[in-house]
């Protein structure tokens, strides 16, 4: 060590030593700056260029450092350098440095970096001693072998260390690599110089053609400039490449982050980048995903699988139990001259939810959530098809709510919708989970029941449905009583096809309604003929309304005390061209059910007013109003218009209503009756005594007359209970200031009893049967109809 220090301090120009160190430092930096470019993701041609440039830069730095240091050496005698060996020293450096760096580039791993670095260190020693072979002085050179060995060892060890550190994956230690290479070059050179002793010999001559210090200075200066130039170029290129790399990465990230879809970039099956959208989908940051295998988030899929197919569906794992359904589209692009796979990840959750909702809306009723008609028809067709293949049986129940329209009309559609939802909930509780409950529309429901067609089981289900829907519904403070009628058809007994089954179930439903509603019926073959007859009657009724095939008959009403005529009740008659005389009991309920009662009632009222104009002015005409007519809020307006049209005095018109009209909507009925009373029309309660709350209605509604039902009158005077009821009603009417009329009087005894109990009017066969308009005028000319009948 003392010998080395003495050599450097006493035998060298320290200024040139410093220059040599600076040149070596620049060369060392250039070596690793260019070497790192070789390991970038670039084309192999660019990597080769950077590798060659790095070898030349490193070799030149080693060579220039040596010869500048030789110029700094002061042997105190003449010296020179032979040209051949000087150039050979440079070639030795290039070849060995190229071999060492080639090993480092070609093979990864610590051992190969160590071996390659050792060869670079030997290149320093080889260049040094080859260059010393070109050095000639006027004397002789003696070498100390041990020191020479130390110099070679210093170069090999420090050269290996520089390559191991310089290409380490840890960036924090890479900065020390140029210092280690600088120490390897300078340590080899100055240790080697301390191993030589120069002895002056005047007889020795410098070989001819040797390079003197001036020429060597020019060569080394050029070499130094080359190193500086390469260093600056390396710095510039490194900076530009880094900026371009960062700009390219930023541009790719910006473009990817703008995309709504999730995007990931893969090098092979390794994820190298993701965008913000994919981060949101996964709920993970990109730092946790960069460098991980693609299969970690897309099990069972590779980049090749995705890029081969146009579109691939998969499950994206985000750490949760259930994967995220996604659709994957891949595209190959070149990034840094290397093929990468860009995979677009479309989150399918919203689309699948939308499709499921669309499917639900298409197959379920929006109000109740039950299956709709479409799903029911599909299920029925499927059940029919499977029954044919498996010889299975099933049952079809159709049901219609009773009195639902009344709720809808009186309390509004909002209440009706709430009621339908409650009905749906009860129906679901009344059947098994495997049974299908559907709302076909309005207040019509159906149940598709699997598991056989045992009649007793079907009766039990129908009874349960009727019972559960007959129970009161309490909605927003309202107590609603409706009920349901049920029709049942069994497959295959009642039909092989879906359409026939549905039709027969409907026939059974009609049968249940005909029996009074709130009950169920099984389909019977006889129902078809009965329903067909009903439908035929309905068609004839519609034609009759259009053609006005009806006439009015009138049954007179007389004063019970004086025996004079007070008026007559208008009664409709239908003379069918083929059926003959059709009873009102047959077609009036049908007209009410089909909605024909409105135009039919207007015709009756208009005709009665027109024909009664020919009667004596003190006589009244009584016209019955159906409870269905009171559902029309314009009823009072319609009657007023008819009175204006016919010019019939309102005081001569008497409208008879039954208790059924009051049961529908008391407030609306009361409003209509008050409007009619305001016109001067008389209001009469028909069939009094048959309802459970008639007395309360007498108090609340503006009646002018009470008509005692004929079921009581016909049993008088012999039946004590009937006589008591008639007597009580007559007394009640007198106390309330209302006239009383007894219907169905057929005998003198009944007439005498009625008059004796204080009734005001009598009506019945004792006076006259209902007669046409022409005959009623002849009756009115009779002075005493009671005496005449007697």
VOTOR-338385 format. One record per residue (C-alpha): z, x, y. Coordinates in steps of 0.1 Angstrom, whole numbers, plus 5000, padded with zeros to 4 digits. Each point is the difference from the previous one (the first is absolute). Example, Ala and Ser with C-alpha at 12.3 -4.5 7.8 and 13.67 -1.06 7.14 Angstrom:
VOTOR-338385
507851234955
499350145034
//
This chain:
VOTOR-338385
500050005000
500850295024
496750164990
498249675008
501749975034
499350365009
496349954990
499649695022
502150125029
499050375003
496550014985
498449685014
499049875034
502349705003
497649825023
497350004975
502549914973
500949695020
496249925004
499750044962
502949764994
498649745024
496650024983
501749974966
502149705012
496949825012
498250084968
502949874979
500249675020
496249974996
500350054963
502349714994
498549775027
496650034983
501649994966
501649665006
496649865011
498750084965
502649754985
499049715023
498149704986
496650135010
496750074983
499950304977
497350175022
502549995029
502850134979
497850294989
499150095036
503749995009
500950214970
497450275007
501050015037
503650044990
499250294977
498050185026
502749945026
502850124977
498050314989
499050095036
503649965011
501250244973
497250245007
500450005038
503850034998
499650314978
497550185022
501749915033
503250144985
498050314989
498950045036
503649985010
500950284975
500250345017
499550294975
499850265029
496750134986
496349904998
499249704977
497149774991
499049724977
497150004976
497749705004
499549914963
503649984990
500949825032
497649734992
501050014963
503649935011
498949685017
498049894969
503050064978
502149785023
497549724999
499650014963
503650004991
501149765027
497249774988
501250024964
503649935009
499349715023
497549864975
502849984974
502349835024
497349745009
498749944965
503349954983
503149825013
503550094990
502550265010
499050264974
496450005012
501050045036
502350284990
497250184981
497449945027
502450125027
500750324979
496350074999
499749965038
503050245003
498150254977
497049955022
502150135029
501050324981
496550054986
498449975035
502750235014
499550294976
496249954999
500150035038
502350314997
497450154978
497649985029
502550185023
499350375004
502150265020
499750375007
502550074972
501349844968
501849674991
502950004976
501249674985
503549904988
499349804969
503249795000
499549895036
496449914992
501349784971
502549845024
497249915025
497949844972
503049804988
500849895036
496549875004
499949824966
503549835004
499649895037
496449894993
501149784971
502849865022
497749925028
497649804978
502949824982
501549905034
496849945019
498649744975
503449844992
500049625001
503050035024
498750035035
503350135012
499650334982
496350055006
500650145034
501550324985
496850094981
498250195029
503250215005
500150094963
496350105000
500650205032
502850184983
497950074969
497250165021
502250205023
502550094973
497350134977
498350205027
503050175016
501750054967
496850164987
499750225032
503650124995
498950124965
497550255014
500650355014
497350175021
499750384998
497850185026
497350234985
497650175025
497650074972
499549634992
497149835019
499549645008
497049874979
496949945020
499149645011
503649905000
501149735024
502150135028
502749815018
497649855025
497749844975
502949894979
501549845032
496849815005
499949884964
503749895000
499649845034
497149794987
502149924969
502949905022
497749785021
498749844968
503549934989
501049865034
496849795001
500649874965
503649935008
499049805031
497349834981
502449914973
502549875025
497349795017
498549874968
503549924986
500949815032
496749815001
500249924963
503649895004
499149785030
497049864982
502049944969
502749825019
497549805020
498249904969
503249904983
501149815031
496749835002
500249904964
503549885004
499249805032
497049844983
502049924969
502949865020
497749775019
498949844967
501949684990
499550094964
502150264983
498250344996
500850304980
498250334996
500150174966
499150364990
499349924963
503049794990
502350155026
500749805032
499450215031
500249735027
500849635006
499849785031
502649785017
498749684983
500750144966
503450125012
500849645010
498849874967
502050244979
503050015023
500050384998
499250285024
496950224995
502250314997
501449874967
496649944986
497950305010
499550224970
501149754974
497749894971
497949695006
501449854967
503549985015
499049715022
497049884980
501050024963
497150034976
497450085026
498350325011
497850075030
497050034976
500749654986
500249855034
496950185014
497949914969
500549635004
499049815032
503449825002
503150034979
503149784999
503350174994
503749985006
501450235027
503550124992
502350025029
503250064982
500849634994
500049824968
496749825006
496950185010
497949905030
496749854990
497250205018
496350044999
498750365001
496750135013
499250374998
497550225019
499350374996
500050215032
500050375008
503150135018
499950375009
496950034979
501949884970
499449664983
502949755004
500549644990
500949755027
501549694984
500349675020
503049794989
499749635008
503349814997
499249694980
503449835004
498949795030
496749914984
501649914967
502649795018
497249835020
498149944968
503149874982
500749775030
496449885001
500249934962
503349825005
498649795029
496949924979
502149894970
503149865016
500949725023
500850145035
502749735006
502050004968
499050334983
499049814968
496750044983
497249835019
497249794986
497850304994
502650184979
500949684982
496349934991
499650364988
503249984979
499049664986
496550134991
501550314984
502649794981
497249774987
497950304989
503050174982
501049674984
496549984984
500350354986
503649994990
500349624992
503049985024
501249695017
501449955035
500849725025
498849925035
502349815024
498849885034
502449845024
499849835034
502949975024
501049645008
500649915037
499050355012
497549865025
502849805015
502050315006
497050195014
499049715023
503549925013
501750345002
497050225006
498050264981
502750275005
502449794980
497349924975
499450374995
503750074996
500249724974
497050144980
501750344999
503249844987
498149814974
498350324988
503350174995
501349714980
496949994978
500450374992
503549934989
498949714978
497650214978
500150324981
498850335015
496950014979
498849665012
497749995030
500949785029
497249945026
499549815032
496649844999
500149885036
502049765021
502849864980
498250044967
501450254974
499250104965
501950184972
498250184972
502450024972
499650234970
501750004966
498749694982
499649635007
503249864984
500249655015
503849995002
499950345019
497449875024
502149695006
503050225007
498150215025
498549705018
503449835002
501550325014
497350025027
500449635009
503750035002
500250335020
497549875026
501849665002
503150175013
500450005038
498850285021
502150115030
497850185025
501150065037
502549724998
497649754986
500649844965
496649954984
499549794969
496650034984
499450024963
496950084979
497749844975
498850224971
497049974977
499750204968
497050104979
500250214968
497450244987
498149954978
501049644994
499149885035
497050225006
498350324989
498850115034
501850085032
498349725020
500749744974
503750104998
500449995037
498349665003
502249854972
503150155016
499049835033
499549674981
503550034986
501350075035
498349685013
501649814972
503550135010
499449895036
498949664989
503349954982
501950055032
500150375006
502950244993
499050014963
497750184976
497349904976
498250164971
496349964999
498749714979
496449924993
500449655014
500750155034
496550105005
498749644998
502749885023
499450275026
496349944998
500649645007
502250095030
497450245013
497449734997
502249765019
500550255027
496250045004
499649635002
502849975025
498450265022
496749814999
501849675007
501750155031
496650125012
498349674992
502949785011
500149814967
503549865009
501149665013
503249875013
502049704986
502849855020
503349854987
501649765026
503550035012
501849685012
503249915019
502749924974
501549735022
497149825016
497350074973
497450115026
497850314997
501250325016
497250234989
498650174969
500250334982
496750194995
499450114964
497050224990
497749924972
497350214983
497249824982
498250284981
496449914990
500750104964
503850014995
500549675017
503249945020
502050335000
503849965005
501550175031
502650144976
497250214985
498150125030
502650025028
502050294984
496750174993
499049965036
503350155011
499750294976
496350085010
500549965037
497849695002
502949795012
499450105036
496549865005
500949714977
503149915020
498050015032
497449774986
502749754989
501750005034
496749975019
498849724977
503349815002
500150015038
496449895002
500449704976
503449905014
498449955035
498749674986
503549874991
502249795023
501550225027
503649974988
499350134965
500650374990
498250224975
502150244979
498450334988
501650244975
500150375009
500150264973
502750285001
497150254999
498649865033
503250105018
499250374993
497349965026
501550075034
497149815017
500949674982
501349835031
496950115020
497749884973
501749654999
499949975038
496350095000
499349734974
501949745020
498050095031
496749994980
500749664984
501849865031
502749874977
503449945017
502650254988
502749734999
498149824973
499850324978
502850064975
500150334981
501950014967
501450334987
501950094969
503050214996
497850284987
498650055034
503550075013
500850254973
497350265010
500950105035
502549785017
499650155034
496349985001
499949654985
502549895026
497950145028
496949824987
501849674996
501350025036
496550075013
498849694981
502949795013
499150125035
496549844995
501749674992
499350014963
502649844976
501450224973
501149864966
501850174971
498449894968
501649984966
503550025015
502950044975
498350244976
500950325018
503350194998
500450045038
498449695015
503049905020
500150335019
496349965008
500649655015
502450165024
497850305009
496549865001
498649735023
499249724976
499149645010
500049854965
501450054966
498049894969
502249934970
498450144969
498549744976
501950144971
503249845014
498449685013
498449904967
503450004982
501649765025
501749775001
501150024963
500850385000
503350035018
499650385008
496549955014
501149705020
502950215014
497650285010
497749755017
502949845018
501350345012
496750125013
499449675019
503550035016
499450375008
496649925017
501649725020
502850235012
497650285010
497649755017
497250064975
497949734984
500049994962
497149914977
500449924963
497050114979
499049854967
501249645006
498449794972
502249694996
501549735022
503550104988
499450365012
498649875033
503049775005
502550284992
498350245023
499949765029
503649904993
501250375001
498550055035
496850194992
497449965027
496750024981
498749944965
497050144983
498749954965
497949794976
502049685010
498150025033
496750164988
498650284980
498250275021
496649855011
497050135018
499749995038
497949685000
502649804980
503150125020
498749825031
499849674980
503650054989
501150065035
498749655009
502549854976
502949845018
502850064975
499050264973
503349964982
499549634996
496450054990
500950254973
502649754987
//
